[in-house]
Amino acid sequence: MNIFFLSCDPATAARWHGDKHVIKMLLESTQLLWTAQHVAWEPGFVPDLETAPTTVSSAGRQHGYRPTHRNHPCAIWVRAAIGNYRWLVALARALAVEYHWRWPARTAPHACEAHVEWLAAHEPPLPALPLTLPATAMPPEYRISSSPTACYKAFYAGSKRDRGITVYTRRDPPPWLAP
């Protein structure tokens, strides 16, 4: 579970995600947004939940996603300010755009897209604060700066490249990702 804060601009951050993360992080962003919904409202109550897209889990078909990783630093960050929630919605939307750009033959929407639109239209009652510094959920060796974007770039360039995650279809790699 993470949010790769590779740029302050969500569209740029999405473009700088490697192929595997364009798909995976759209799901994780959706999960984090749903978790913010569940934690912000009274236990067991999310208004208009019956209008949310459905998912299928081991518990059967349900509206929305169940909460997950509620005490993860990124989950706490998302619900600390409405500005954080909105930034993650913007990143998720940008990841969906990136998904269609990289794989135009996949004409069906990503399964999370309808959820993200519902989550954008049904903001939870979070503190009315602007975007705050994001959590840096990474090993200490990548916390090289007080800038979360610098830390996430170092994390991505180090940890992710070594695992073959920095492959870019129909995109050049980010300029900070040395060959």
DRENTOR-955370 format. One record per residue (C-alpha): x, y, z; residue in one letter. Coordinates in steps of 0.25 Angstrom, whole numbers, padded with zeros to 4 digits, always signed. Layout:
XYZA
...
END
This chain:
+0000+0000+0000M
+0006+0013-0004N
+0004+0026-0012I
+0015+0030-0021F
+0016+0045-0019F
+0026+0046-0031L
+0021+0060-0034S
+0012+0071-0028C
+0004+0070-0041D
-0005+0057-0041P
-0005+0056-0056A
+0011+0057-0056T
+0012+0047-0045A
+0003+0037-0052A
+0011+0038-0065R
+0023+0035-0057W
+0018+0022-0051H
+0023+0010-0058G
+0014+0001-0066D
+0011-0009-0054K
+0008+0003-0045H
-0002+0010-0054V
-0011-0002-0052I
-0007-0006-0038K
-0007+0008-0032M
-0021+0012-0038L
-0026+0000-0029L
-0018+0004-0017E
-0023+0019-0018S
-0037+0014-0019T
-0035+0005-0007Q
-0030+0017+0001L
-0041+0026-0003L
-0051+0016+0001W
-0044+0014+0014T
-0045+0029+0016A
-0060+0028+0014Q
-0062+0017+0024H
-0053+0023+0035V
-0059+0037+0033A
-0074+0033+0035W
-0080+0026+0046E
-0076+0011+0047P
-0084+0003+0037G
-0090+0016+0030F
-0086+0022+0017V
-0097+0031+0011P
-0103+0027-0002D
-0094+0014-0002L
-0105+0007-0009E
-0102+0016-0021T
-0088+0012-0021A
-0082+0003-0032P
-0082-0012-0028T
-0070-0021-0025T
-0069-0036-0023V
-0061-0041-0011S
-0061-0054-0003S
-0073-0048+0004A
-0080-0047-0009G
-0085-0035-0017R
-0085-0022-0009Q
-0085-0007-0012H
-0072-0001-0011G
-0059-0007-0005Y
-0057-0011+0010R
-0047-0003+0018P
-0033-0007+0018T
-0020-0003+0024H
-0027+0008+0032R
-0015+0011+0040N
-0005+0011+0029H
+0002+0025+0028P
-0004+0027+0014C
-0018+0024+0019A
-0016+0033+0031I
-0011+0044+0021W
-0023+0043+0012V
-0033+0046+0022R
-0025+0056+0030A
-0030+0067+0020A
-0040+0068+0009I
-0029+0074+0000G
-0021+0061+0002N
-0034+0053-0002Y
-0036+0062-0014R
-0022+0060-0019W
-0023+0045-0018L
-0036+0046-0026V
-0028+0054-0036A
-0017+0044-0037L
-0026+0032-0038A
-0033+0039-0050R
-0020+0042-0056A
-0015+0028-0054L
-0028+0024-0062A
-0025+0033-0073V
-0011+0028-0073E
-0016+0013-0074Y
-0024+0016-0086H
-0012+0024-0093W
-0002+0012-0091R
-0012+0001-0095W
-0022+0007-0105P
-0026-0007-0109A
-0032-0009-0096R
-0045-0002-0098T
-0052-0006-0086A
-0051+0004-0074P
-0042+0000-0062H
-0051-0007-0052A
-0047+0005-0042C
-0051+0016-0051E
-0066+0016-0047A
-0062+0015-0032H
-0053+0027-0034V
-0064+0035-0040E
-0074+0032-0029W
-0063+0035-0018L
-0061+0048-0025A
-0076+0052-0025A
-0077+0047-0010H
-0067+0053-0002E
-0066+0049+0013P
-0066+0059+0024P
-0051+0061+0026L
-0044+0073+0032P
-0046+0085+0022A
-0031+0087+0020L
-0022+0088+0007P
-0013+0078+0002L
-0002+0074+0013T
+0011+0068+0012L
+0009+0053+0008P
+0014+0042+0017A
+0027+0036+0012T
+0024+0021+0013A
+0038+0015+0009M
+0050+0010+0016P
+0059+0020+0023P
+0070+0020+0012E
+0061+0027+0002Y
+0057+0038+0012R
+0068+0047+0006I
+0061+0060+0007S
+0050+0068+0014S
+0043+0068+0000S
+0034+0056-0001P
+0035+0056-0016T
+0050+0055-0016A
+0049+0044-0006C
+0039+0036-0015Y
+0047+0039-0027K
+0059+0033-0020A
+0051+0021-0015F
+0045+0019-0029Y
+0059+0020-0036A
+0065+0010-0026G
+0055+0000-0020S
+0046-0001-0032K
+0056-0001-0043R
+0063-0013-0037D
+0050-0020-0037R
+0047-0018-0052G
+0036-0008-0049I
+0041+0004-0057T
+0036-0001-0071V
+0028+0010-0079Y
+0019+0006-0091T
+0017+0018-0101R
+0024+0027-0091R
+0038+0032-0089D
+0043+0029-0075P
+0043+0041-0065P
+0055+0050-0067P
+0060+0047-0053W
+0061+0032-0055L
+0075+0031-0060A
+0077+0019-0070P
END
